[in-house]
Amino acid sequence: MADITQLPVMTARDAEAIGFARFNDVPTLPIDIPDGNFTISARTSDGRRITFFFGEYRRGVPPSFVDIQYHDSGSIIPNANGGTSPTFDMLTIGRGGSHAYDSRQQAAEQKPSIAVVLLEPA
């Protein structure tokens, strides 16, 4: 089992003070992600599920990307492994609140099944 450091839920300001990024002024659960592949699975009080897969490009190194998947939209598409994956709507927010991408405008078969964030150095 990977070494996992999970701190208690705290204020966004307290999380920022110990080195975590702050996003909105709401309760924050800081987690140190271990090297290698690792998934965080979360569920809302009404049962909607989302996963965050922190993936490595080389074995045993810090993750270099995050795959995000929402599991309960009710629609699926074929995936690259011969199975199916859930699809979902997503949008990106850029400068001035602009939406560079908005899947709500896509046909059902064009909706994303995984959103990928590349963890590239600044």
Steps between C-alpha positions, in 0.01 A plus 500: 500500500628845411591744776210743520506815707152634558450792727168596661255728324601861561437851378635595159726753672646235732563265206677780314711579807643144499583504129184382321329698226192698593183490288194681631450577867340169600599202717806330344632142527876508434653172375862423416492277190765225505736427210366251247139451388228599746122558490279717717135397487238743631121486539241771568225458759255411220729230358670672202851357458819649358855366485838670469776270371850637557712323237870451450678490164791303652478247781548633851519872421260777602180510293513716187131509408154468655214317326161618625189291441140562609320168528128579530379706203303207361668486157791290373724467194737225382850543640845405369510178705195338338266593784292807573565819693255751645472836326433835660476869428788729584622846424825681543528851634765737370582867496214724603276199563498391135419138420769366267323161497138416582386142439135592542516606134626154390296209369460216753764281329751789508475574873813432708541191713825610663638848564880508519700766683872494423709571808774683315746720687432871497 
